[in-house]
Amino acid sequence: MKFRILGHASLEVEAGGTSLVCDPWLAGSAYWRSWWNFPPPPEDLLDGLAPDFIYLSHLHWDHFHGPTLRRLGLDRTILVPRTPDRRIIDDLRKMGCSDVRELDHGVGVDLGGLRVTSYQIGPFTDSALVIEADGTVILNANDAKFMGGPLRQILRRHPRIDFALRSHSSANSRLCYRFTDAPDESFDDLTAYSREFARFCAAVRPRYAIPFASNHCFLHEETYAFNDTVNFSANVAAYFAKRGITEPTCVPMSPGDRWNSEGGFQLAPAITDLQAAIERYRSAKLPTLERQKEKEAATGMATRFVIRHLQDIIDGTPRLLRQRFRDKPILIVGHSAKGDKAVAVDLARGSASEVAADEIERWPIRIHSSALIINDCCATRNWNSLGISKRVRFVCSRRDASILRLFNYVLNAHEYELLPIRHVLDRRFIGVWLRRWREIPLYLHILTNFALRRGFDMGRHLPRSASAALGQGR
């Protein structure tokens, strides 16, 4: 077997004349020019890439990247997890992909020289892929946060793992909140991401831990400052070194770095000055960034279209859930050079309507973004990408932050076809969850801890040996 890192969350594995690429994002940027591969992949890397199979772990655009898929060819065999919804296969077929195959949870599939097993987790399904060949086992956990029974299932079936690849930085919208009663409050603990990565690896006990699926930076002017909050793979390696963690061995890998069973690792020199490298990168991409800026400035919010889309979401949300938003309407504001436009969403009253621009600042709970981005979120049914992009500002009091988070969960539930509620009675939905029954006790355990005001701690749901190996995760 041999493998190489292609980009942020992209991995190429070859064995027995068969090649597989996971989550290829190699062309350009993601999330409206916000995210960029870092370090950038070699210029010619995509040109010579011709995989027999492509695996897409989930729907997020840094994993399901349309421009890269088109460059590779839409006639390639694309493997996807069989999720309760049909969203991922529907989107691929709309793109023109002609050979899409679903992998059932926990069922191994032979691909010639490779054997792969997909494992899924989460109400908004993410997945990991175990890849086996020539006595070598890779666990590509990617963004998936496996713990509890779902993780134990993987470890029972694959007791010896050679390489564990997993994310190690933020892809959430936590830093995008602006509290009207605490304007300077903003916090994200980078060490927590390294600690979580290390805990996971202590539970899996691979030979090598590869920081993965977080190898990006921000180049857009709205998000450039967030580079200070990226937990780069060098930080993970430093965390291991500072705490004397030598099993597993932490090996940061950049695009083009590789491993094979005969020669071991082949690694390029690490970047010594990240800030300078990112600034050079941004300077090189300024023409692309300027074109995006001009495009967004010229695009106004399609108010009627946005209202129609949001009204469909309101109508498909159970009345009981909508009452949680009583007296808490949410204003969605789209900005452009053509002028700001806003739509008020009142779930409790079941309505979406336009609001005059001069009233925007009076609304206590608001979502601000580019008008073009708001239009795209509606057109692609992908509001989830808004928070990940970090090209959004959630404005509210600290107390009302829970309302905005709940609103985002409602949007996600529609996009992943958990709502309207009739979807959960679908035979496919039930069949998929029967295979994934181990998640139910895990969620009950998590909810119990919240009910007891203990909050969430991943360490509670990992084997005790993981905490012991890391000194109880301190």
N, C-alpha and C positions, 0 to 999 in steps of 0.2 A: 504493500500500500504506500501511496504517497499523497500528501495534501499540501495546499498552499492557501494562504490568506489572500483574497482578492480585494477586499475593501471592508468598510465598516462592519457589516454583518454577513459578508459573502465569503464562502468557503468552497474550494474546489477539491474533490477527492477522486483519485484514480486507482483502480486495481483491476487486474485481469482483463484489460482492454476496455473497461467501462469507465466513463467519467460522469460525475454528478456535481452540479453547482447548486449551492444553497443560497437563497435570498440575494440574487444578484442586483446590487445597486452600484453601477460603475460609470454611468453616463450622467454628467452634470450634477445637479443638486436635487434636494427633496424639500417638500414643505414650503413652496413659494419662495425659493432661493434662500431659505433660512439655514438649512442643514447642508453641509458639504463633507465628503469623505476626507478624513485627516488621520495620518498623512495621505495626500492624494495618491490614487493608484497610478502606476506607470502609464504614460500616454498610449502605448501600444497594447496594453493588457487586454482590452476588450476585443481588439481586432482579430486576434488569433484564438479566441475562445469559441469552442464548438462542443458543448457538453451533450452527452446522450440523454441526460435527464436533468431537470431543474426542479428543486424542491422549494416551495414557498411556505414559510412557517405560519404566517398570519397576514392580515390585511394592511398593516401599517405601511406607509409609502416608502420607508427606508428599507423595507423587506420585499414588498410587492411594488416594484418600481417599473412603471409602464415604459418609459423611454428605453431603459436597458433591455427589457423583455423584447421590445420591437427590434432593437439592434441585434439581439441574439437570434431572432427568428420566431415568429408565432406558431410555426409548425413543429417546434420541438415538443417532446413529451414533458409535460409539467405535472408534477406530483404535488398534491395538497392534502392537508388533514381533512378527514371527513368530520365536519362540524355539524352541530344541530341545525344551523341555518344553511342556506344555499348561496350565501352572499359571495364567497370567494370564487366559486365556480361560475356563477352568473357573471361576475365582473370580467373574468378571463374570457368567457365566451363572447361577451360584448366587444372585447378587444379584438376578437378574431382568432383566438387560440383554438386549434383544431384537435389537440390530443391532450385532454385533461383527465387525470386519474386520481381518484380519492383513495387515501390510505386510512383504513380503520384503526382506531386506537388500540395499540398494543399488539398488532398483527404484523409479523415480519414478512417482508417481500423481497424476493431475490431479483436483482437487476443485472444478472450476468456475473461479473466479478465482484459485485458488492451486494450486501444484504442490509436493508434499512428497516427500521421500525419507528413509526411515528407515535408519540405520546402527547395527548392533549390535556389542557388544564385551563380553568377560568371560565366565568360566565360569559366574558367576551373572549372567545377561544384564542389561546396562543398554543404553541406546540414546540416540542423538542424532537430531535431526530437522532436515533442511535444508528451509527454506520459501522459495519463490521466487514473486515476482509483480511485474509492472510494472518489471522490470529491477533489482529489489532482492532481495538474498539474505541470509537470516538463518540462522546456524548455532546452533541451540539444543542445545549439548552437554550442558547440564544437569549431572547427576552423573557422566556417562560420562567415563572417563579415556582418551581416544584418544591414541595415539602409534604410532610404527613404521609398518608397512605399512597397518594400518587407517586411520590418519590420512592417509597419503599418498594412499590411494584417494579419500578425501573431497576433498582438495585438487586432485587431478587432474581430478575431475569438476566441481568447483565452484571454479575458480581465483581468482575474485573474490568475496570475502565482505564484505558491508557491516557486519553486526553479528554478533559472537560473544558468546554468553551461556554462562556456565559457573560451576560451584560454586567456593567459595573458603574453606570452613571445614570443621571436623571433623564427620563423621557416624559416627565409629567409637567403639569401647568402650575405647580406650587409657587414658583417664583413670579408668576404673572399676575398675582393679586395685588391690588392697590387699595388698602384699607383707608376709608375716609376718616376714621377715628384713630388711625395709627399709620400715617403716611410713610414713615421710614421703616416700618416693620417688614422685613424680608429675610428669610433664613433657609438655608439648605446645608446639611451636614455632609460634606464630602466623605469624611471618614466612615460614615454609616454605610455608604455604598461599597467601600473596600471591605468593611467588616462582613457585610452580607455575602459578598463574593467569597470571602475566605471561609465563612461558616458553611456555605453550600459545598465548597470543595472539600472541607474536612468531613462532611457527611458522605460525599461520593467517593473519596479516597482514590483519585486518579494518580497516575504517575506524574502528569503534567497538568497544570492549571493555566489556561490561555484566556487572558482578559479579551473579551470579544463583544461585538454588537454595541459598542459605545465609542467606536473610533471615528468620531466626527467633530467638526467645529462649526461655529456660527460666523457667517460672513456678511449677512444682511445688516444694514445700519440699525434696524430695530432690535436685533438680537445679538449684535457683536459683543456687547458687554457681558453676555452670559457665558462667554468663554472662560471667565473666572470661576464659573460654577461647574465646569465640566470636570469630571473625575477621570483624567486621562490614565491610560494603562500604566504609565510610569508611576503614578500615585499608588496603584494597586501593588506593583512590585516593591515600592518603598514600604508599604504597609507590611508586607510579608517579611521583608528584611528587618524592619525595626522590631518586629515581634519574634524574630528567630524562627519563622515558619519555613521549614525546609522540606516537609512532606505534605502536600505535593510541591514540586518545583514550579514556581511561577515564571512563565516565559511570555513576556509581551511580544507580539508579532505585528509587523506592519505589512501593508499591501505588497505582494511579491515575495514575502518571506515564506519558506517552505520547510517541510520535513519529509524524509523518506526512510524506509525501514533499513536501508543500507548505510546511508551517510548521516542520519540524524537531522538536526536542525541546520538550516542555512538562513542566517539572519543578517539584515542590513544594519549598519550602525544606527543607534538611536539618535533622535533629534535632541540636541542639547539645549537649545533655546526655543521653547515652544512659542512664546509670544512673538518673537521675531519671525518665525516660520509662518505663523498665522497671518501676520501683517503682510508678508510678501505674497502669500496666497491670495489675500483679499485684493491687493493691488493688481494682481494678474487677472482677477475676475471682475474688476470694476466695470468694464464695458457691459458684461452680462447683467450685473446688478443695476446699472443705470437703465438698461432697456426694460427691466422688470419694473423699476420705479416709474418710468414714463407710462408703461402700460397700465399700471394701477392708478396713476393720476388721472388717466383718461377714461377710466371705467367707473361709472356710477352704480349705485346699488339698484338691482332690478327689484324694486319694492313689491310689485304685484306678485312676481314669481316667489320671492322670499315669503310673503304672507301666505300664499297658497301652500307652500311646502310646510311651513310651521303649523298651519291649520290642520293639515293631515296628521301631523304628530300629535297635536292636541286631541283631535278626534279619536286617535288610536290609543290614548292613555286612559287607564281606568279612572273612573270618577273619584274613587277613594284616594288614589295617589294624587290626583289633581288638587284635592282639598288641602294637601300639605303646603300649597302655594297661595293659600288664602291671604289676601292683602299683601302679596309679595309679587307683583308683576315684574317682569324682567325686560329691560330695554336692550335691543341689539342694534348697535350703531355701526354703519358702514361709512368710512371716510374716503374721500377722493377730491381731486381738484375741482370736480363739478359741484361739490358741496356735500355736506354730511346729510345722510338720511337715516331714519331710525324706525324700527318696528317694535311695538310693545307686545309681549307675549304674556297673556293672563290665563294661566292654566286653570285656575279655580273657576273663572267665569267662562272658560272655553273659547277665548277669542284671541285673534292676532290682528293688529291694526297699525296704520302709520301714525307717527307722532311728528309734529312740527320740529324743525331743527332748533328753534329758539327755546324749546322746552327740555332739551336733552339733559342739561346740567341739573335740572330739578329732580331727576329720577334717581332714587337711592341705590338701585341695583342695575348695573349696566355691563354689557359686553362690548368692547370696542375692538374693531379690526378694520383692515382695508375692505372697501366695498367689493373689490374683485374677489377677495378671499371669502367673504360672506356668500357671494353668488356661487362660488365653487363648492363651498360646503353643502349648499342646497342641491346643486346640480349633480354632485357625485355621492350624495348621501353620506358624507364623511366629516361630520362635525368633530369626530374624535381627533382628526388631524390638526384642528385648530389649536388645541391645548399643547399637543406635542410640538408643533411648529414654534411655539412661544411668540408668535406674531399676534398676540392678543393681550388685552388688558382687561381683567375682571375688576370692576370698581364697585365696592360695597363696604359696609361696616364689617368688622370682624365677626359680629354675631350673624350677619346675613351670608357669610361665606358658605355655610352649610346649604343654604338655598341654591346658590349657584352650582355647588358640587352636585346636589341632587338633580338639578336641571340637566347638567351634563350627563349624568347617569341615565336620565330619561332619553336623551338624544341617542346615547350609545345603545340603549335597549332596543330602540327602533332600528338602528342601523345594523345591529346583529340579529334582528328578527326575533327578539324576545317579546316585543310588542308589535302589533296588538296581541292580546293574551291568547288568541286562538292559535298562534304559532306553536305554543308549548304543548298543545294537544295533538300536534302532527306526529304521525307514526315515525318519521325520520328523527324528529327531536327526541322522542322517547327511546328509540332504539340506540341512538348515540349515547345518551346519558346512562342507559343500562350498562354499557361497556365502561363508563367512567364513574361508576357508583362510589369509588373510593374517595371522590371529592366531597361527597355529602357529609361524612363524619368530620372531615377537615373543616368545612365551613361552619358546622355546628359548634365545633371547638372554638373557632375564631369568634363567632357571635357570642358564645358564652363568656369569653374573656372581655369582650366589649360591654356586655351586660353587667359584669362584675367590676367595670371601670378599670380593667387592667391594661386596656389598649391592645395594640398588636405588636408582637415581638416574634420575628421569624424563628428565633432560636427555640421557642417553645414547641415548634412543630418539626424540628429536626432531631435525628438520633442524638441521644445524650453524649455519645462519643464525640460529636462535632463540637459541642460547647466545651467539653473537657480538653480537647485537643487545642483549643484556642484560649484556654484560661477563662472559660465561661463567657467568651465573646467580648472581653474588655479590650 
